[in-house]
Amino acid sequence: MASDKAYLDYVLGQLSLLGDIRSRAMMGEFIIYYRDKVAGGIYDNRFLVKQTKFAREFMPDAALEEPYEGAKPMLLVDNIEDAEFLRDLFEGMYNELPAPKKKKKG
């Protein structure tokens, strides 16, 4: 099942306190970037974030879910209505997220 653009727009609106958020469509789903690092995504209309030490501690009861079959499990964010919670989550995760991959020059 592909994700709904309206759901993406809602999540992006809730993340607007952060400022430097963008998304990219990929195979019917959406990757979410925070300050150019992949922080999570929308998969089957579920908002999932990468498992970082901070995110696991900040959301100790979050369910682990696969974004798609065979992928590394991610944390389900179920407190989407709280924009301040989301801001704190993303800011806390930022330093633990992997750096963006360098693009190969061809």
C-alpha positions, 0 to 999 in steps of 0.5 A: 500500500502506498502512502497518502500525500495528504498524510505526508503533508500533515506530518510535514506540517507538524514538523514545521517547528524544525524549519529544515525539513524536506521529503522525497518520494520513493516507490510510493513512500516518502523519505523525511530529511532533517538538515540533510540527514535521513531521519525517517519516513512515511511508509504505508501511512505510518510515520517511522523514524530511525532507531537512535539511542536518543529516539529509543530513550525518548519513546521507550514504548514505541513499537518497532516496525519494518518500513517494508519487507526486509528493511531494518525496523524503525520506531513508530511515532504515534504522538504526531499531534504534538509538534513540540514533541516531534521537534524535541525528538528530531533535534535529539536524534540529529547528532546520532543520524548518519551523515549524508552519503557523498554523491559520486561524480561520474 
